[in-house]
């Protein structure tokens, strides 16, 4: 899985990262103190996950670094999956200030995913997503 980055001045902002049990605390919990982190709990064998993933990635790119998209494979990260009560995938959670702020389970149509993201960006992304 390629890493999505945005060049901002002299530094790259990572828009998509892969995380696992070993780095979830550092890359999701601590990062969410600075910037919202949307976590996509998925698995390689999950067809709905494979449908939702590209939608989330597209929105992350379009949103230009206003949040980080973290992908976590539930088969390779059972501790984190259990910690956050993942019983069905895809499961998407947004972390702000170190805590889950909102979530949804299952595949949503792209417009609904966009609305969910906008709602959780405290309105800051609304002008960006719904430009005429």
Phi, psi and omega per residue, in radians:
X1 nan 2.212 -3.119
X2 -1.374 2.683 3.124
X3 -1.564 2.302 3.076
X4 -1.613 2.276 -3.136
X5 -2.342 2.726 3.025
X6 -2.204 2.292 3.120
X7 -1.438 2.049 3.119
X8 -2.142 1.794 -3.098
X9 1.131 -2.165 -3.135
X10 -1.709 0.198 -3.102
X11 -2.332 2.606 3.084
X12 -1.616 2.346 3.025
X13 -1.747 2.125 3.089
X14 -1.333 2.193 3.115
X15 -1.753 -0.413 3.100
X16 -2.406 2.289 3.114
X17 -2.355 2.748 2.987
X18 -1.769 2.345 3.118
X19 -2.221 2.878 3.075
X20 -2.596 -3.032 -3.103
X21 -0.959 -0.613 -3.026
X22 -1.303 -0.451 -3.065
X23 -2.179 0.177 -3.111
X24 -1.062 -0.775 -3.126
X25 -1.025 -0.822 -3.096
X26 -1.237 -0.834 -2.991
X27 -1.540 -0.274 3.098
X28 -1.990 -1.070 -3.042
X29 -1.073 -0.930 -3.110
X30 -1.203 -0.691 3.122
X31 -1.114 -0.582 -3.094
X32 -1.197 -0.156 3.015
X33 -1.264 -0.421 -3.084
X34 -1.827 -0.646 -3.032
X35 -2.606 2.504 3.101
X36 -1.039 2.488 3.095
X37 -2.147 2.083 3.066
X38 -1.671 2.157 -3.093
X39 -1.885 2.177 3.098
X40 -1.796 1.849 3.057
X41 -1.473 2.095 -3.004
X42 -2.557 3.077 3.018
X43 -2.589 2.671 -3.093
X44 -1.095 -0.557 -3.079
X45 -1.482 -0.106 -3.034
X46 -1.555 1.823 -3.120
X47 -1.063 -0.760 3.084
X48 -1.043 -0.603 3.099
X49 -1.115 -0.706 -3.134
X50 -1.216 -0.378 3.054
X51 -1.404 -0.715 -3.076
X52 -1.317 -0.638 -3.078
X53 -0.877 -0.917 -3.139
X54 -1.094 -0.535 3.099
X55 -1.142 -0.827 3.127
X56 -1.083 -0.719 -3.136
X57 -1.138 -0.733 3.106
X58 -1.057 -0.784 -3.139
X59 -1.156 -0.664 3.108
X60 -1.065 -0.761 3.123
X61 -1.133 -0.826 -3.125
X62 -1.099 -0.528 -3.097
X63 -1.412 -0.128 2.940
X64 1.076 0.739 3.048
X65 1.465 0.249 3.100
X66 -1.387 -0.195 2.996
X67 -2.633 2.854 3.060
X68 -1.832 2.362 3.016
X69 -1.730 2.046 3.118
X70 -1.904 2.198 3.136
X71 -1.815 2.265 3.122
X72 -2.277 2.125 3.133
X73 -1.396 2.031 -3.050
X74 -1.138 -0.503 3.122
X75 -1.221 -0.531 -3.116
X76 -1.671 -0.116 -3.099
X77 -2.385 1.131 -3.068
X78 -1.166 -0.548 -3.108
X79 -1.147 -0.838 -3.136
X80 -1.163 -0.700 3.116
X81 -1.055 -0.758 3.118
X82 -1.188 -0.734 -3.128
X83 -0.989 -0.644 -3.109
X84 -1.770 0.278 3.000
X85 1.117 0.623 -3.129
X86 -1.300 1.962 3.138
X87 -1.978 -0.356 -3.109
X88 -2.531 2.501 3.121
X89 -2.253 2.706 0.035
X90 -1.238 2.553 3.049
X91 -2.241 2.269 -3.094
X92 -2.143 2.229 -3.139
X93 -2.241 2.486 3.041
X94 -1.885 2.261 3.135
X95 -1.836 2.289 3.016
X96 -2.366 2.403 3.122
X97 0.890 0.686 3.039
X98 1.415 0.060 -3.078
X99 -2.331 2.737 3.050
X100 -1.188 2.203 -3.120
X101 -1.741 -0.603 -3.141
X102 -2.853 2.923 -3.121
X103 -2.836 2.825 2.937
X104 -2.561 2.743 -3.135
X105 -2.159 2.409 3.109
X106 1.658 3.088 3.134
X107 -1.526 2.263 3.039
X108 -1.949 2.666 3.018
X109 -1.061 2.610 -3.085
X110 -0.888 -0.761 3.130
X111 -1.060 -0.591 3.121
X112 -1.262 -0.639 3.070
X113 -1.114 -0.752 3.106
X114 -1.047 -0.792 3.130
X115 -1.072 -0.703 3.133
X116 -1.095 -0.774 3.120
X117 -1.085 -0.854 -3.124
X118 -1.013 -0.814 3.133
X119 -0.992 -0.637 -3.071
X120 -1.559 -0.063 3.054
X121 -1.647 0.296 -3.135
X122 0.979 0.586 3.082
X123 1.428 -0.166 -3.066
X124 -1.149 -0.425 -3.130
X125 -1.662 -0.073 -3.027
X126 -1.042 -0.804 -3.138
X127 -1.100 -0.626 -3.091
X128 -1.193 -0.804 -3.058
X129 -1.320 -0.571 -3.012
X130 -1.922 0.558 3.103
X131 -1.197 2.553 -3.054
X132 -1.368 nan nan
